[in-house]
Amino acid sequence: MFRLAMLMMMVVVPGGLLVVAAYVLARTVAANMQVEQGTQSRRFARAVASVKLRDVWSNARSLSR
């Protein structure tokens, strides 16, 4: 059901690919935040700084499976 909703969003909503890319990036940052230690703002800054294209790519591929 989730995959169908994502597909419909890409087809119907202009800029749907941008929405999907933002979702995948947010999932990657959220996963990195769980690993970091410290205050919330410091964890967020470290998580964003540590995001790599490889992590985003593997996260996007895991959505398609």
Contacts in CASP RR format, 6 or more apart in sequence:
PFRMAT RR
TARGET T0000
AUTHOR 0000-0000-0000
METHOD contacts of the structure
MODEL  1
MFRLAMLMMMVVVPGGLLVVAAYVLARTVAANMQVEQGTQSRRFARAVAS
VKLRDVWSNARSLSR
3 63 0 8 1.000
3 64 0 8 1.000
6 20 0 8 1.000
6 63 0 8 1.000
9 16 0 8 1.000
9 19 0 8 1.000
9 20 0 8 1.000
10 16 0 8 1.000
10 17 0 8 1.000
10 19 0 8 1.000
10 20 0 8 1.000
13 19 0 8 1.000
24 56 0 8 1.000
24 59 0 8 1.000
24 60 0 8 1.000
24 63 0 8 1.000
25 51 0 8 1.000
25 56 0 8 1.000
27 59 0 8 1.000
28 51 0 8 1.000
28 55 0 8 1.000
28 56 0 8 1.000
28 59 0 8 1.000
29 44 0 8 1.000
29 47 0 8 1.000
29 48 0 8 1.000
29 51 0 8 1.000
30 47 0 8 1.000
31 59 0 8 1.000
32 46 0 8 1.000
32 47 0 8 1.000
32 48 0 8 1.000
32 50 0 8 1.000
32 51 0 8 1.000
32 55 0 8 1.000
33 43 0 8 1.000
33 44 0 8 1.000
33 47 0 8 1.000
35 47 0 8 1.000
36 42 0 8 1.000
36 43 0 8 1.000
36 46 0 8 1.000
36 47 0 8 1.000
37 43 0 8 1.000
END
